[in-house]
Amino acid sequence: MNSNQNVGKYGEDRAAEFLEKIGYEIIERNWRGSGGEIDIVARDRDCLVFAEVKTRTRTGFGHPFEAITTRKVQTMRKLVSQWCHGQGYSLGKVRLDAISVLIVGGRVNIEHLKQVF
Protein backbone atom coordinates (compact mmCIF):
# COMPACT_ATOMS: atom_id res chain seq x y z
CA MET A 1 0.00 0.00 0.00
CA ASN A 2 1.47 3.36 -1.00
CA SER A 3 1.29 6.62 0.94
CA ASN A 4 -1.83 7.88 -0.90
CA GLN A 5 -3.58 4.55 -0.28
CA ASN A 6 -2.69 4.77 3.42
CA VAL A 7 -4.10 8.31 3.63
CA GLY A 8 -7.23 7.23 1.76
CA LYS A 9 -7.82 4.22 4.03
CA TYR A 10 -7.23 6.36 7.13
CA GLY A 11 -9.76 8.89 5.85
CA GLU A 12 -12.34 6.21 5.06
CA ASP A 13 -11.87 4.74 8.55
CA ARG A 14 -12.46 8.19 10.12
CA ALA A 15 -15.50 8.77 7.88
CA ALA A 16 -17.02 5.41 8.87
CA GLU A 17 -16.45 6.20 12.57
CA PHE A 18 -18.05 9.61 12.06
CA LEU A 19 -21.13 8.09 10.45
CA GLU A 20 -21.47 5.50 13.22
CA LYS A 21 -21.22 8.24 15.87
CA ILE A 22 -24.16 10.09 14.30
CA GLY A 23 -26.25 6.93 14.25
CA TYR A 24 -25.65 5.38 10.84
CA GLU A 25 -25.24 1.62 10.48
CA ILE A 26 -22.31 0.70 8.22
CA ILE A 27 -23.44 -2.07 5.89
CA GLU A 28 -20.44 -2.39 3.62
CA ARG A 29 -17.12 -0.76 2.83
CA ASN A 30 -15.05 -0.69 -0.33
CA TRP A 31 -17.59 -2.56 -2.42
CA ARG A 32 -16.20 -3.19 -5.88
CA GLY A 33 -18.47 -3.25 -8.89
CA SER A 34 -17.98 -3.11 -12.60
CA GLY A 35 -15.99 0.06 -13.20
CA GLY A 36 -15.30 1.26 -9.69
CA GLU A 37 -15.80 1.17 -5.96
CA ILE A 38 -18.30 2.48 -3.43
CA ASP A 39 -16.42 3.65 -0.34
CA ILE A 40 -19.21 3.26 2.23
CA VAL A 41 -22.71 1.82 2.14
CA ALA A 42 -24.68 2.73 5.26
CA ARG A 43 -28.22 2.93 6.60
CA ASP A 44 -29.58 6.20 7.96
CA ARG A 45 -32.94 5.20 9.46
CA ASP A 46 -35.05 4.17 6.44
CA CYS A 47 -32.58 5.42 3.83
CA LEU A 48 -29.66 3.65 2.19
CA VAL A 49 -26.64 5.96 1.93
CA PHE A 50 -23.82 5.53 -0.57
CA ALA A 51 -20.90 7.72 0.45
CA GLU A 52 -17.92 8.87 -1.58
CA VAL A 53 -15.03 9.75 0.72
CA LYS A 54 -12.23 12.09 -0.36
CA THR A 55 -9.24 12.54 1.92
CA ARG A 56 -6.48 15.13 1.60
CA THR A 57 -3.54 16.23 3.72
CA ARG A 58 -3.46 19.71 2.19
CA THR A 59 -5.62 21.94 0.03
CA GLY A 60 -2.98 22.93 -2.52
CA PHE A 61 -4.92 21.07 -5.19
CA GLY A 62 -8.28 22.25 -3.89
CA HIS A 63 -10.81 21.11 -1.32
CA PRO A 64 -11.41 17.33 -1.20
CA PHE A 65 -14.96 17.83 -2.52
CA GLU A 66 -13.50 19.33 -5.70
CA ALA A 67 -12.14 15.87 -6.58
CA ILE A 68 -15.70 14.59 -7.07
CA THR A 69 -16.14 15.23 -10.77
CA THR A 70 -19.18 14.82 -13.00
CA ARG A 71 -17.62 11.63 -14.32
CA LYS A 72 -17.21 10.29 -10.76
CA VAL A 73 -20.89 11.05 -10.05
CA GLN A 74 -21.93 9.14 -13.18
CA THR A 75 -19.80 6.19 -12.09
CA MET A 76 -21.29 6.31 -8.60
CA ARG A 77 -24.83 6.20 -10.00
CA LYS A 78 -23.97 3.11 -12.03
CA LEU A 79 -22.33 1.45 -9.04
CA VAL A 80 -25.31 2.21 -6.79
CA SER A 81 -27.57 0.59 -9.38
CA GLN A 82 -25.30 -2.47 -9.50
CA TRP A 83 -25.20 -2.74 -5.71
CA CYS A 84 -28.98 -2.40 -5.35
CA HIS A 85 -29.63 -4.93 -8.12
CA GLY A 86 -27.14 -7.39 -6.59
CA GLN A 87 -28.77 -7.06 -3.16
CA GLY A 88 -32.32 -7.21 -4.49
CA TYR A 89 -32.95 -3.71 -3.09
CA SER A 90 -35.42 -1.79 -5.20
CA LEU A 91 -38.17 0.13 -3.42
CA GLY A 92 -36.43 1.98 -0.63
CA LYS A 93 -34.98 5.45 -0.31
CA VAL A 94 -31.45 5.88 -1.65
CA ARG A 95 -29.12 8.82 -1.10
CA LEU A 96 -25.65 9.66 -2.40
CA ASP A 97 -23.48 11.61 0.04
CA ALA A 98 -19.98 13.08 -0.04
CA ILE A 99 -17.59 13.09 2.89
CA SER A 100 -14.46 15.22 3.01
CA VAL A 101 -11.63 14.28 5.37
CA LEU A 102 -8.95 16.93 5.65
CA ILE A 103 -5.90 16.04 7.77
CA VAL A 104 -3.69 19.01 8.58
CA GLY A 105 -1.18 19.25 11.41
CA GLY A 106 -2.45 16.07 13.03
CA ARG A 107 -6.02 17.40 13.16
CA VAL A 108 -8.82 15.67 11.29
CA ASN A 109 -11.67 17.79 9.93
CA ILE A 110 -14.69 15.95 8.53
CA GLU A 111 -17.45 17.50 6.42
CA HIS A 112 -20.52 15.54 5.38
CA LEU A 113 -22.77 16.69 2.56
CA LYS A 114 -26.04 14.82 2.15
CA GLN A 115 -27.82 14.12 -1.14
CA VAL A 116 -25.18 15.76 -3.27
CA PHE A 117 -25.42 13.75 -6.46
Secondary structure per residue as TSV (DSSP state, phi and psi in degrees):
chain	resnum	aa	ss	phi	psi
A	1	M	-	360.0	128.4
A	2	N	-	-85.5	177.4
A	3	S	H	-60.0	-44.3
A	4	N	H	-63.3	-38.8
A	5	Q	H	-65.3	-39.6
A	6	N	H	-62.5	-44.4
A	7	V	H	-63.5	-43.5
A	8	G	H	-62.2	-44.8
A	9	K	H	-64.6	-42.6
A	10	Y	H	-58.7	-45.1
A	11	G	H	-63.6	-42.2
A	12	E	H	-64.6	-38.4
A	13	D	H	-61.5	-44.5
A	14	R	H	-65.5	-39.2
A	15	A	H	-64.0	-42.9
A	16	A	H	-63.5	-42.7
A	17	E	H	-60.6	-43.6
A	18	F	H	-58.6	-48.0
A	19	L	H	-62.9	-41.2
A	20	E	H	-62.7	-39.6
A	21	K	H	-64.1	-28.0
A	22	I	T	-96.6	12.5
A	23	G	T	99.9	6.7
A	24	Y	-	-81.4	151.2
A	25	E	E	-104.3	120.2
A	26	I	E	-77.1	123.4
A	27	I	E	-96.8	-41.4
A	28	E	E	-157.7	150.9
A	29	R	E	-131.0	144.8
A	30	N	E	53.8	47.7
A	31	W	E	-76.1	126.9
A	32	R	E	-101.7	128.8
A	33	G	E	-121.4	-170.4
A	34	S	T	-73.2	107.3
A	35	G	T	99.0	6.9
A	36	G	E	164.9	-163.7
A	37	E	E	-140.1	142.6
A	38	I	E	-100.9	123.4
A	39	D	E	-65.8	-51.1
A	40	I	E	-140.6	132.8
A	41	V	E	-113.8	125.7
A	42	A	E	-140.6	165.9
A	43	R	E	-114.7	127.7
A	44	D	E	-116.0	95.8
A	45	R	T	54.7	-112.4
A	46	D	T	-98.9	17.1
A	47	C	E	-121.3	135.8
A	48	L	E	-87.9	130.3
A	49	V	E	-116.1	127.8
A	50	F	E	-111.0	115.8
A	51	A	E	-111.8	132.5
A	52	E	E	-98.6	124.6
A	53	V	E	-109.6	129.1
A	54	K	E	-121.7	126.8
A	55	T	E	-119.0	136.7
A	56	R	E	-138.6	154.0
A	57	T	S	-106.3	-0.5
A	58	R	-	-162.5	166.7
A	59	T	S	-110.2	16.2
A	60	G	T	-57.6	-28.6
A	61	F	T	-105.7	18.7
A	62	G	-	103.5	170.2
A	63	H	-	-67.1	147.7
A	64	P	G	-52.7	-35.9
A	65	F	G	-61.6	-27.0
A	66	E	G	-66.5	-16.3
A	67	A	G	-80.8	-5.8
A	68	I	-	-91.9	95.7
A	69	T	-	-86.4	170.1
A	70	T	H	-58.4	-40.8
A	71	R	H	-62.1	-41.4
A	72	K	H	-63.0	-40.9
A	73	V	H	-62.3	-43.8
A	74	Q	H	-60.5	-43.5
A	75	T	H	-62.2	-44.1
A	76	M	H	-59.3	-43.7
A	77	R	H	-59.4	-42.7
A	78	K	H	-64.0	-43.1
A	79	L	H	-65.5	-40.0
A	80	V	H	-60.9	-43.2
A	81	S	H	-61.0	-43.8
A	82	Q	H	-61.6	-45.6
A	83	W	H	-62.2	-48.5
A	84	C	H	-61.5	-44.5
A	85	H	H	-61.9	-44.7
A	86	G	H	-64.3	-29.4
A	87	Q	H	-94.3	-4.8
A	88	G	T	71.2	25.8
A	89	Y	-	-96.9	118.0
A	90	S	-	-134.9	-30.1
A	91	L	S	-107.7	4.9
A	92	G	S	-93.5	174.9
A	93	K	E	-75.8	139.7
A	94	V	E	-130.9	139.0
A	95	R	E	-137.3	141.4
A	96	L	E	-108.9	123.4
A	97	D	E	-117.0	162.2
A	98	A	E	-124.2	138.3
A	99	I	E	-126.8	126.8
A	100	S	E	-104.1	130.7
A	101	V	E	-121.4	113.6
A	102	L	E	-113.2	121.3
A	103	I	E	-112.6	110.4
A	104	V	E	-135.5	126.3
A	105	G	T	59.0	35.0
A	106	G	T	80.5	-4.2
A	107	R	E	-98.7	140.6
A	108	V	E	-110.7	122.1
A	109	N	E	-114.6	122.9
A	110	I	E	-113.9	131.7
A	111	E	E	-121.8	139.0
A	112	H	E	-127.4	117.2
A	113	L	E	-108.3	124.9
A	114	K	S	-92.6	147.5
A	115	Q	S	48.7	58.8
A	116	V	-	-95.9	-17.5
A	117	F	-	-106.3	360.0
